[in-house]
Amino acid sequence: MLLGLCLGAAWGTSVVGAVMEPNDVVDQYRVQAKEAGLPAPARELVCKSAAEGLQVCATVLSDSSWRYATDADPGVVKPTADWLRPQAGFRSKEVDGVGRYWVREHNDGREGLVFVRPEALKSITKVPMVAAWPVPGIVIAWVPGNPSLDQILSVGVAKMVEASNHPISAKLYQYDDNEWTVWGEAKPSPSE
């Protein structure tokens, strides 16, 4: 179930992360890379089917940026990036009077590591959580079961997806029994 991605080269080992993308990103990238005149191996992203509607794609990380890994990158085997911040870079936030959730807002080429290494969510709480990847660089997670919080966060995810020019997914995922499954799908509030 875990995705294998790593980057090794003759001159040393690069740090590899992972991002989440919608299923159609691989085809879109291939078309754009061909139009840009890239050679065939550089047109193919190193991605794997993740949970329903999602691909997890390898990234090559540098000190200040990241890029997608392609078939032109030799030896992609598994992620080598570590979580550099406590709680995997998630920050706790409150919905006043309703409940708490966690958000990771670092466009650092690592947000897909939550999918690859779901134990990162256990560094936040031991209770199973729901996770959403609405747009690049953002992961939102919370403990499900509070109907008000579930609705508020679902509507927020739906709005982010709707407003984005690069939406990832409006689906909400939960890691259970060693696999990611769709917990629900975020939809705008019926009153909107």
PyMOL commands that place a pseudoatom at each C-alpha (Angstrom):
pseudoatom trace, name=CA, resn=MET, resi=1, chain=A, elem=C, hetatm=0, pos=[0.000, 0.000, 0.000]
pseudoatom trace, name=CA, resn=LEU, resi=2, chain=A, elem=C, hetatm=0, pos=[2.802, 2.424, 0.735]
pseudoatom trace, name=CA, resn=LEU, resi=3, chain=A, elem=C, hetatm=0, pos=[4.142, 4.213, -2.280]
pseudoatom trace, name=CA, resn=GLY, resi=4, chain=A, elem=C, hetatm=0, pos=[7.716, 3.587, -3.259]
pseudoatom trace, name=CA, resn=LEU, resi=5, chain=A, elem=C, hetatm=0, pos=[9.605, 6.724, -4.352]
pseudoatom trace, name=CA, resn=CYS, resi=6, chain=A, elem=C, hetatm=0, pos=[13.259, 7.751, -3.879]
pseudoatom trace, name=CA, resn=LEU, resi=7, chain=A, elem=C, hetatm=0, pos=[15.833, 9.505, -5.961]
pseudoatom trace, name=CA, resn=GLY, resi=8, chain=A, elem=C, hetatm=0, pos=[19.423, 8.394, -6.153]
pseudoatom trace, name=CA, resn=ALA, resi=9, chain=A, elem=C, hetatm=0, pos=[21.965, 9.567, -8.673]
pseudoatom trace, name=CA, resn=ALA, resi=10, chain=A, elem=C, hetatm=0, pos=[25.651, 9.035, -9.324]
pseudoatom trace, name=CA, resn=TRP, resi=11, chain=A, elem=C, hetatm=0, pos=[26.500, 12.428, -7.819]
pseudoatom trace, name=CA, resn=GLY, resi=12, chain=A, elem=C, hetatm=0, pos=[24.644, 11.775, -4.578]
pseudoatom trace, name=CA, resn=THR, resi=13, chain=A, elem=C, hetatm=0, pos=[21.194, 11.296, -3.195]
pseudoatom trace, name=CA, resn=SER, resi=14, chain=A, elem=C, hetatm=0, pos=[18.482, 13.894, -3.642]
pseudoatom trace, name=CA, resn=VAL, resi=15, chain=A, elem=C, hetatm=0, pos=[15.746, 14.380, -1.118]
pseudoatom trace, name=CA, resn=VAL, resi=16, chain=A, elem=C, hetatm=0, pos=[12.407, 13.076, -2.396]
pseudoatom trace, name=CA, resn=GLY, resi=17, chain=A, elem=C, hetatm=0, pos=[8.998, 14.073, -1.142]
pseudoatom trace, name=CA, resn=ALA, resi=18, chain=A, elem=C, hetatm=0, pos=[5.480, 13.535, -2.412]
pseudoatom trace, name=CA, resn=VAL, resi=19, chain=A, elem=C, hetatm=0, pos=[2.486, 15.647, -3.389]
pseudoatom trace, name=CA, resn=MET, resi=20, chain=A, elem=C, hetatm=0, pos=[-1.140, 14.785, -4.030]
pseudoatom trace, name=CA, resn=GLU, resi=21, chain=A, elem=C, hetatm=0, pos=[-2.707, 15.423, -7.416]
pseudoatom trace, name=CA, resn=PRO, resi=22, chain=A, elem=C, hetatm=0, pos=[-6.026, 14.651, -9.086]
pseudoatom trace, name=CA, resn=ASN, resi=23, chain=A, elem=C, hetatm=0, pos=[-6.081, 11.593, -11.354]
pseudoatom trace, name=CA, resn=ASP, resi=24, chain=A, elem=C, hetatm=0, pos=[-5.877, 13.614, -14.570]
pseudoatom trace, name=CA, resn=VAL, resi=25, chain=A, elem=C, hetatm=0, pos=[-2.646, 15.454, -13.671]
pseudoatom trace, name=CA, resn=VAL, resi=26, chain=A, elem=C, hetatm=0, pos=[-0.397, 12.812, -15.234]
pseudoatom trace, name=CA, resn=ASP, resi=27, chain=A, elem=C, hetatm=0, pos=[-2.057, 13.187, -18.653]
pseudoatom trace, name=CA, resn=GLN, resi=28, chain=A, elem=C, hetatm=0, pos=[-2.113, 16.987, -18.408]
pseudoatom trace, name=CA, resn=TYR, resi=29, chain=A, elem=C, hetatm=0, pos=[1.584, 17.094, -17.505]
pseudoatom trace, name=CA, resn=ARG, resi=30, chain=A, elem=C, hetatm=0, pos=[2.467, 14.755, -20.387]
pseudoatom trace, name=CA, resn=VAL, resi=31, chain=A, elem=C, hetatm=0, pos=[0.663, 17.006, -22.909]
pseudoatom trace, name=CA, resn=GLN, resi=32, chain=A, elem=C, hetatm=0, pos=[2.244, 20.208, -21.570]
pseudoatom trace, name=CA, resn=ALA, resi=33, chain=A, elem=C, hetatm=0, pos=[5.722, 18.629, -21.437]
pseudoatom trace, name=CA, resn=LYS, resi=34, chain=A, elem=C, hetatm=0, pos=[5.406, 17.423, -25.024]
pseudoatom trace, name=CA, resn=GLU, resi=35, chain=A, elem=C, hetatm=0, pos=[4.299, 20.906, -26.144]
pseudoatom trace, name=CA, resn=ALA, resi=36, chain=A, elem=C, hetatm=0, pos=[7.330, 22.322, -24.315]
pseudoatom trace, name=CA, resn=GLY, resi=37, chain=A, elem=C, hetatm=0, pos=[9.592, 19.947, -26.262]
pseudoatom trace, name=CA, resn=LEU, resi=38, chain=A, elem=C, hetatm=0, pos=[10.798, 17.863, -23.317]
pseudoatom trace, name=CA, resn=PRO, resi=39, chain=A, elem=C, hetatm=0, pos=[12.265, 14.423, -24.135]
pseudoatom trace, name=CA, resn=ALA, resi=40, chain=A, elem=C, hetatm=0, pos=[9.984, 11.405, -23.591]
pseudoatom trace, name=CA, resn=PRO, resi=41, chain=A, elem=C, hetatm=0, pos=[11.332, 10.345, -20.142]
pseudoatom trace, name=CA, resn=ALA, resi=42, chain=A, elem=C, hetatm=0, pos=[10.894, 13.891, -18.792]
pseudoatom trace, name=CA, resn=ARG, resi=43, chain=A, elem=C, hetatm=0, pos=[7.231, 13.843, -19.899]
pseudoatom trace, name=CA, resn=GLU, resi=44, chain=A, elem=C, hetatm=0, pos=[6.265, 11.052, -17.505]
pseudoatom trace, name=CA, resn=LEU, resi=45, chain=A, elem=C, hetatm=0, pos=[5.605, 11.950, -13.875]
pseudoatom trace, name=CA, resn=VAL, resi=46, chain=A, elem=C, hetatm=0, pos=[6.488, 9.406, -11.215]
pseudoatom trace, name=CA, resn=CYS, resi=47, chain=A, elem=C, hetatm=0, pos=[3.019, 8.969, -9.765]
pseudoatom trace, name=CA, resn=LYS, resi=48, chain=A, elem=C, hetatm=0, pos=[0.954, 6.124, -8.395]
pseudoatom trace, name=CA, resn=SER, resi=49, chain=A, elem=C, hetatm=0, pos=[-2.726, 5.725, -7.883]
pseudoatom trace, name=CA, resn=ALA, resi=50, chain=A, elem=C, hetatm=0, pos=[-3.479, 6.628, -4.280]
pseudoatom trace, name=CA, resn=ALA, resi=51, chain=A, elem=C, hetatm=0, pos=[-6.991, 6.710, -2.872]
pseudoatom trace, name=CA, resn=GLU, resi=52, chain=A, elem=C, hetatm=0, pos=[-10.069, 7.210, -5.005]
pseudoatom trace, name=CA, resn=GLY, resi=53, chain=A, elem=C, hetatm=0, pos=[-9.586, 10.221, -7.263]
pseudoatom trace, name=CA, resn=LEU, resi=54, chain=A, elem=C, hetatm=0, pos=[-5.984, 10.874, -6.192]
pseudoatom trace, name=CA, resn=GLN, resi=55, chain=A, elem=C, hetatm=0, pos=[-2.455, 10.258, -7.419]
pseudoatom trace, name=CA, resn=VAL, resi=56, chain=A, elem=C, hetatm=0, pos=[0.563, 10.572, -5.162]
pseudoatom trace, name=CA, resn=CYS, resi=57, chain=A, elem=C, hetatm=0, pos=[3.487, 11.982, -7.138]
pseudoatom trace, name=CA, resn=ALA, resi=58, chain=A, elem=C, hetatm=0, pos=[7.176, 12.013, -6.264]
pseudoatom trace, name=CA, resn=THR, resi=59, chain=A, elem=C, hetatm=0, pos=[8.918, 15.354, -5.873]
pseudoatom trace, name=CA, resn=VAL, resi=60, chain=A, elem=C, hetatm=0, pos=[12.574, 16.311, -5.900]
pseudoatom trace, name=CA, resn=LEU, resi=61, chain=A, elem=C, hetatm=0, pos=[13.228, 18.747, -3.077]
pseudoatom trace, name=CA, resn=SER, resi=62, chain=A, elem=C, hetatm=0, pos=[15.858, 21.463, -2.884]
pseudoatom trace, name=CA, resn=ASP, resi=63, chain=A, elem=C, hetatm=0, pos=[16.574, 23.986, -0.149]
pseudoatom trace, name=CA, resn=SER, resi=64, chain=A, elem=C, hetatm=0, pos=[14.049, 26.509, -1.414]
pseudoatom trace, name=CA, resn=SER, resi=65, chain=A, elem=C, hetatm=0, pos=[11.800, 24.733, -3.930]
pseudoatom trace, name=CA, resn=TRP, resi=66, chain=A, elem=C, hetatm=0, pos=[10.565, 21.460, -5.341]
pseudoatom trace, name=CA, resn=ARG, resi=67, chain=A, elem=C, hetatm=0, pos=[9.691, 19.924, -8.691]
pseudoatom trace, name=CA, resn=TYR, resi=68, chain=A, elem=C, hetatm=0, pos=[7.915, 16.810, -9.868]
pseudoatom trace, name=CA, resn=ALA, resi=69, chain=A, elem=C, hetatm=0, pos=[10.091, 13.717, -10.309]
pseudoatom trace, name=CA, resn=THR, resi=70, chain=A, elem=C, hetatm=0, pos=[9.896, 12.236, -13.809]
pseudoatom trace, name=CA, resn=ASP, resi=71, chain=A, elem=C, hetatm=0, pos=[11.134, 9.096, -15.523]
pseudoatom trace, name=CA, resn=ALA, resi=72, chain=A, elem=C, hetatm=0, pos=[14.218, 11.159, -16.426]
pseudoatom trace, name=CA, resn=ASP, resi=73, chain=A, elem=C, hetatm=0, pos=[15.182, 10.999, -12.726]
pseudoatom trace, name=CA, resn=PRO, resi=74, chain=A, elem=C, hetatm=0, pos=[17.005, 7.703, -12.153]
pseudoatom trace, name=CA, resn=GLY, resi=75, chain=A, elem=C, hetatm=0, pos=[16.329, 5.336, -9.290]
pseudoatom trace, name=CA, resn=VAL, resi=76, chain=A, elem=C, hetatm=0, pos=[13.042, 6.620, -7.878]
pseudoatom trace, name=CA, resn=VAL, resi=77, chain=A, elem=C, hetatm=0, pos=[12.264, 4.079, -5.138]
pseudoatom trace, name=CA, resn=LYS, resi=78, chain=A, elem=C, hetatm=0, pos=[10.833, 5.604, -1.912]
pseudoatom trace, name=CA, resn=PRO, resi=79, chain=A, elem=C, hetatm=0, pos=[10.432, 8.947, -0.110]
pseudoatom trace, name=CA, resn=THR, resi=80, chain=A, elem=C, hetatm=0, pos=[13.517, 10.160, 1.697]
pseudoatom trace, name=CA, resn=ALA, resi=81, chain=A, elem=C, hetatm=0, pos=[12.104, 13.421, 3.054]
pseudoatom trace, name=CA, resn=ASP, resi=82, chain=A, elem=C, hetatm=0, pos=[11.564, 13.583, 6.783]
pseudoatom trace, name=CA, resn=TRP, resi=83, chain=A, elem=C, hetatm=0, pos=[9.063, 15.715, 8.603]
pseudoatom trace, name=CA, resn=LEU, resi=84, chain=A, elem=C, hetatm=0, pos=[11.163, 18.655, 9.704]
pseudoatom trace, name=CA, resn=ARG, resi=85, chain=A, elem=C, hetatm=0, pos=[8.655, 20.197, 12.088]
pseudoatom trace, name=CA, resn=PRO, resi=86, chain=A, elem=C, hetatm=0, pos=[6.851, 18.786, 15.108]
pseudoatom trace, name=CA, resn=GLN, resi=87, chain=A, elem=C, hetatm=0, pos=[3.512, 17.251, 14.201]
pseudoatom trace, name=CA, resn=ALA, resi=88, chain=A, elem=C, hetatm=0, pos=[4.520, 17.050, 10.529]
pseudoatom trace, name=CA, resn=GLY, resi=89, chain=A, elem=C, hetatm=0, pos=[4.121, 20.784, 10.069]
pseudoatom trace, name=CA, resn=PHE, resi=90, chain=A, elem=C, hetatm=0, pos=[0.444, 20.817, 11.063]
pseudoatom trace, name=CA, resn=ARG, resi=91, chain=A, elem=C, hetatm=0, pos=[-0.847, 23.819, 12.990]
pseudoatom trace, name=CA, resn=SER, resi=92, chain=A, elem=C, hetatm=0, pos=[-3.829, 23.586, 15.312]
pseudoatom trace, name=CA, resn=LYS, resi=93, chain=A, elem=C, hetatm=0, pos=[-6.761, 25.924, 14.616]
pseudoatom trace, name=CA, resn=GLU, resi=94, chain=A, elem=C, hetatm=0, pos=[-10.119, 26.462, 16.307]
pseudoatom trace, name=CA, resn=VAL, resi=95, chain=A, elem=C, hetatm=0, pos=[-13.588, 27.030, 14.982]
pseudoatom trace, name=CA, resn=ASP, resi=96, chain=A, elem=C, hetatm=0, pos=[-14.918, 29.171, 17.844]
pseudoatom trace, name=CA, resn=GLY, resi=97, chain=A, elem=C, hetatm=0, pos=[-17.283, 27.205, 20.035]
pseudoatom trace, name=CA, resn=VAL, resi=98, chain=A, elem=C, hetatm=0, pos=[-17.286, 24.227, 17.661]
pseudoatom trace, name=CA, resn=GLY, resi=99, chain=A, elem=C, hetatm=0, pos=[-13.988, 22.376, 17.727]
pseudoatom trace, name=CA, resn=ARG, resi=100, chain=A, elem=C, hetatm=0, pos=[-10.392, 22.047, 16.641]
pseudoatom trace, name=CA, resn=TYR, resi=101, chain=A, elem=C, hetatm=0, pos=[-8.761, 21.005, 13.384]
pseudoatom trace, name=CA, resn=TRP, resi=102, chain=A, elem=C, hetatm=0, pos=[-5.228, 20.930, 11.993]
pseudoatom trace, name=CA, resn=VAL, resi=103, chain=A, elem=C, hetatm=0, pos=[-3.881, 22.412, 8.802]
pseudoatom trace, name=CA, resn=ARG, resi=104, chain=A, elem=C, hetatm=0, pos=[-0.602, 22.029, 6.953]
pseudoatom trace, name=CA, resn=GLU, resi=105, chain=A, elem=C, hetatm=0, pos=[-0.021, 24.996, 4.648]
pseudoatom trace, name=CA, resn=HIS, resi=106, chain=A, elem=C, hetatm=0, pos=[3.493, 24.507, 3.303]
pseudoatom trace, name=CA, resn=ASN, resi=107, chain=A, elem=C, hetatm=0, pos=[3.875, 24.328, -0.451]
pseudoatom trace, name=CA, resn=ASP, resi=108, chain=A, elem=C, hetatm=0, pos=[7.104, 22.404, 0.085]
pseudoatom trace, name=CA, resn=GLY, resi=109, chain=A, elem=C, hetatm=0, pos=[6.573, 19.271, -2.011]
pseudoatom trace, name=CA, resn=ARG, resi=110, chain=A, elem=C, hetatm=0, pos=[5.875, 17.180, 1.098]
pseudoatom trace, name=CA, resn=GLU, resi=111, chain=A, elem=C, hetatm=0, pos=[2.097, 17.252, 1.637]
pseudoatom trace, name=CA, resn=GLY, resi=112, chain=A, elem=C, hetatm=0, pos=[1.707, 13.862, -0.038]
pseudoatom trace, name=CA, resn=LEU, resi=113, chain=A, elem=C, hetatm=0, pos=[3.862, 12.327, 2.677]
pseudoatom trace, name=CA, resn=VAL, resi=114, chain=A, elem=C, hetatm=0, pos=[0.735, 12.354, 4.855]
pseudoatom trace, name=CA, resn=PHE, resi=115, chain=A, elem=C, hetatm=0, pos=[-0.680, 9.799, 2.414]
pseudoatom trace, name=CA, resn=VAL, resi=116, chain=A, elem=C, hetatm=0, pos=[2.572, 7.822, 2.212]
pseudoatom trace, name=CA, resn=ARG, resi=117, chain=A, elem=C, hetatm=0, pos=[3.222, 7.994, 5.971]
pseudoatom trace, name=CA, resn=PRO, resi=118, chain=A, elem=C, hetatm=0, pos=[-0.197, 8.184, 7.645]
pseudoatom trace, name=CA, resn=GLU, resi=119, chain=A, elem=C, hetatm=0, pos=[1.446, 7.740, 11.039]
pseudoatom trace, name=CA, resn=ALA, resi=120, chain=A, elem=C, hetatm=0, pos=[2.141, 11.486, 10.787]
pseudoatom trace, name=CA, resn=LEU, resi=121, chain=A, elem=C, hetatm=0, pos=[-1.475, 12.073, 11.757]
pseudoatom trace, name=CA, resn=LYS, resi=122, chain=A, elem=C, hetatm=0, pos=[-0.926, 9.965, 14.883]
pseudoatom trace, name=CA, resn=SER, resi=123, chain=A, elem=C, hetatm=0, pos=[1.687, 12.497, 15.981]
pseudoatom trace, name=CA, resn=ILE, resi=124, chain=A, elem=C, hetatm=0, pos=[-1.254, 14.888, 16.326]
pseudoatom trace, name=CA, resn=THR, resi=125, chain=A, elem=C, hetatm=0, pos=[-3.773, 12.566, 17.970]
pseudoatom trace, name=CA, resn=LYS, resi=126, chain=A, elem=C, hetatm=0, pos=[-4.141, 8.818, 18.415]
pseudoatom trace, name=CA, resn=VAL, resi=127, chain=A, elem=C, hetatm=0, pos=[-7.778, 8.974, 17.272]
pseudoatom trace, name=CA, resn=PRO, resi=128, chain=A, elem=C, hetatm=0, pos=[-8.399, 8.314, 13.540]
pseudoatom trace, name=CA, resn=MET, resi=129, chain=A, elem=C, hetatm=0, pos=[-8.662, 11.524, 11.563]
pseudoatom trace, name=CA, resn=VAL, resi=130, chain=A, elem=C, hetatm=0, pos=[-10.176, 12.652, 8.289]
pseudoatom trace, name=CA, resn=ALA, resi=131, chain=A, elem=C, hetatm=0, pos=[-7.767, 14.336, 5.848]
pseudoatom trace, name=CA, resn=ALA, resi=132, chain=A, elem=C, hetatm=0, pos=[-8.416, 16.519, 2.810]
pseudoatom trace, name=CA, resn=TRP, resi=133, chain=A, elem=C, hetatm=0, pos=[-6.091, 17.716, 0.044]
pseudoatom trace, name=CA, resn=PRO, resi=134, chain=A, elem=C, hetatm=0, pos=[-8.230, 20.466, -1.530]
pseudoatom trace, name=CA, resn=VAL, resi=135, chain=A, elem=C, hetatm=0, pos=[-5.476, 22.439, -3.299]
pseudoatom trace, name=CA, resn=PRO, resi=136, chain=A, elem=C, hetatm=0, pos=[-1.700, 22.174, -3.750]
pseudoatom trace, name=CA, resn=GLY, resi=137, chain=A, elem=C, hetatm=0, pos=[0.307, 22.553, -0.568]
pseudoatom trace, name=CA, resn=ILE, resi=138, chain=A, elem=C, hetatm=0, pos=[-2.620, 22.251, 1.839]
pseudoatom trace, name=CA, resn=VAL, resi=139, chain=A, elem=C, hetatm=0, pos=[-3.759, 19.344, 3.995]
pseudoatom trace, name=CA, resn=ILE, resi=140, chain=A, elem=C, hetatm=0, pos=[-6.644, 19.764, 6.437]
pseudoatom trace, name=CA, resn=ALA, resi=141, chain=A, elem=C, hetatm=0, pos=[-7.261, 17.115, 9.109]
pseudoatom trace, name=CA, resn=TRP, resi=142, chain=A, elem=C, hetatm=0, pos=[-9.712, 16.678, 11.958]
pseudoatom trace, name=CA, resn=VAL, resi=143, chain=A, elem=C, hetatm=0, pos=[-11.309, 14.076, 14.172]
pseudoatom trace, name=CA, resn=PRO, resi=144, chain=A, elem=C, hetatm=0, pos=[-14.700, 13.319, 12.615]
pseudoatom trace, name=CA, resn=GLY, resi=145, chain=A, elem=C, hetatm=0, pos=[-17.926, 12.926, 14.549]
pseudoatom trace, name=CA, resn=ASN, resi=146, chain=A, elem=C, hetatm=0, pos=[-18.809, 16.489, 15.534]
pseudoatom trace, name=CA, resn=PRO, resi=147, chain=A, elem=C, hetatm=0, pos=[-21.580, 17.248, 12.981]
pseudoatom trace, name=CA, resn=SER, resi=148, chain=A, elem=C, hetatm=0, pos=[-21.065, 21.021, 13.180]
pseudoatom trace, name=CA, resn=LEU, resi=149, chain=A, elem=C, hetatm=0, pos=[-17.294, 20.804, 12.709]
pseudoatom trace, name=CA, resn=ASP, resi=150, chain=A, elem=C, hetatm=0, pos=[-17.668, 18.170, 9.981]
pseudoatom trace, name=CA, resn=GLN, resi=151, chain=A, elem=C, hetatm=0, pos=[-20.032, 20.474, 8.071]
pseudoatom trace, name=CA, resn=ILE, resi=152, chain=A, elem=C, hetatm=0, pos=[-17.993, 23.661, 8.534]
pseudoatom trace, name=CA, resn=LEU, resi=153, chain=A, elem=C, hetatm=0, pos=[-14.754, 22.028, 7.404]
pseudoatom trace, name=CA, resn=SER, resi=154, chain=A, elem=C, hetatm=0, pos=[-16.417, 20.169, 4.526]
pseudoatom trace, name=CA, resn=VAL, resi=155, chain=A, elem=C, hetatm=0, pos=[-17.919, 23.408, 3.219]
pseudoatom trace, name=CA, resn=GLY, resi=156, chain=A, elem=C, hetatm=0, pos=[-14.525, 25.097, 3.596]
pseudoatom trace, name=CA, resn=VAL, resi=157, chain=A, elem=C, hetatm=0, pos=[-12.838, 22.318, 1.585]
pseudoatom trace, name=CA, resn=ALA, resi=158, chain=A, elem=C, hetatm=0, pos=[-15.550, 22.577, -1.105]
pseudoatom trace, name=CA, resn=LYS, resi=159, chain=A, elem=C, hetatm=0, pos=[-15.057, 26.348, -1.353]
pseudoatom trace, name=CA, resn=MET, resi=160, chain=A, elem=C, hetatm=0, pos=[-11.273, 25.963, -1.665]
pseudoatom trace, name=CA, resn=VAL, resi=161, chain=A, elem=C, hetatm=0, pos=[-11.683, 23.399, -4.451]
pseudoatom trace, name=CA, resn=GLU, resi=162, chain=A, elem=C, hetatm=0, pos=[-14.255, 25.551, -6.254]
pseudoatom trace, name=CA, resn=ALA, resi=163, chain=A, elem=C, hetatm=0, pos=[-12.102, 28.702, -6.074]
pseudoatom trace, name=CA, resn=SER, resi=164, chain=A, elem=C, hetatm=0, pos=[-8.852, 27.033, -7.177]
pseudoatom trace, name=CA, resn=ASN, resi=165, chain=A, elem=C, hetatm=0, pos=[-7.394, 27.014, -10.673]
pseudoatom trace, name=CA, resn=HIS, resi=166, chain=A, elem=C, hetatm=0, pos=[-5.601, 23.774, -9.647]
pseudoatom trace, name=CA, resn=PRO, resi=167, chain=A, elem=C, hetatm=0, pos=[-8.027, 21.856, -7.423]
pseudoatom trace, name=CA, resn=ILE, resi=168, chain=A, elem=C, hetatm=0, pos=[-6.873, 18.512, -6.044]
pseudoatom trace, name=CA, resn=SER, resi=169, chain=A, elem=C, hetatm=0, pos=[-9.968, 16.885, -4.502]
pseudoatom trace, name=CA, resn=ALA, resi=170, chain=A, elem=C, hetatm=0, pos=[-13.200, 17.669, -2.695]
pseudoatom trace, name=CA, resn=LYS, resi=171, chain=A, elem=C, hetatm=0, pos=[-13.171, 14.169, -1.241]
pseudoatom trace, name=CA, resn=LEU, resi=172, chain=A, elem=C, hetatm=0, pos=[-12.363, 13.576, 2.412]
pseudoatom trace, name=CA, resn=TYR, resi=173, chain=A, elem=C, hetatm=0, pos=[-10.208, 10.558, 3.228]
pseudoatom trace, name=CA, resn=GLN, resi=174, chain=A, elem=C, hetatm=0, pos=[-9.666, 8.408, 6.296]
pseudoatom trace, name=CA, resn=TYR, resi=175, chain=A, elem=C, hetatm=0, pos=[-6.870, 5.923, 6.982]
pseudoatom trace, name=CA, resn=ASP, resi=176, chain=A, elem=C, hetatm=0, pos=[-8.305, 2.761, 8.481]
pseudoatom trace, name=CA, resn=ASP, resi=177, chain=A, elem=C, hetatm=0, pos=[-7.267, -0.895, 8.382]
pseudoatom trace, name=CA, resn=ASN, resi=178, chain=A, elem=C, hetatm=0, pos=[-4.044, 0.012, 6.553]
pseudoatom trace, name=CA, resn=GLU, resi=179, chain=A, elem=C, hetatm=0, pos=[-5.721, 1.772, 3.649]
pseudoatom trace, name=CA, resn=TRP, resi=180, chain=A, elem=C, hetatm=0, pos=[-7.044, 5.175, 2.684]
pseudoatom trace, name=CA, resn=THR, resi=181, chain=A, elem=C, hetatm=0, pos=[-10.727, 5.265, 1.843]
pseudoatom trace, name=CA, resn=VAL, resi=182, chain=A, elem=C, hetatm=0, pos=[-13.185, 8.019, 0.982]
pseudoatom trace, name=CA, resn=TRP, resi=183, chain=A, elem=C, hetatm=0, pos=[-14.910, 9.172, 4.163]
pseudoatom trace, name=CA, resn=GLY, resi=184, chain=A, elem=C, hetatm=0, pos=[-17.128, 11.681, 2.370]
pseudoatom trace, name=CA, resn=GLU, resi=185, chain=A, elem=C, hetatm=0, pos=[-17.181, 14.424, -0.208]
pseudoatom trace, name=CA, resn=ALA, resi=186, chain=A, elem=C, hetatm=0, pos=[-17.165, 18.124, 0.571]
pseudoatom trace, name=CA, resn=LYS, resi=187, chain=A, elem=C, hetatm=0, pos=[-20.016, 20.068, -0.961]
pseudoatom trace, name=CA, resn=PRO, resi=188, chain=A, elem=C, hetatm=0, pos=[-20.965, 23.724, -0.681]
pseudoatom trace, name=CA, resn=SER, resi=189, chain=A, elem=C, hetatm=0, pos=[-23.590, 24.567, 1.897]
pseudoatom trace, name=CA, resn=PRO, resi=190, chain=A, elem=C, hetatm=0, pos=[-27.131, 24.082, 0.527]
pseudoatom trace, name=CA, resn=SER, resi=191, chain=A, elem=C, hetatm=0, pos=[-27.952, 27.684, 1.503]
pseudoatom trace, name=CA, resn=GLU, resi=192, chain=A, elem=C, hetatm=0, pos=[-25.306, 29.065, -0.851]
for i in range(1, 192): cmd.bond("trace and resi %d" % i, "trace and resi %d" % (i + 1))
show_as sticks, trace
zoom trace
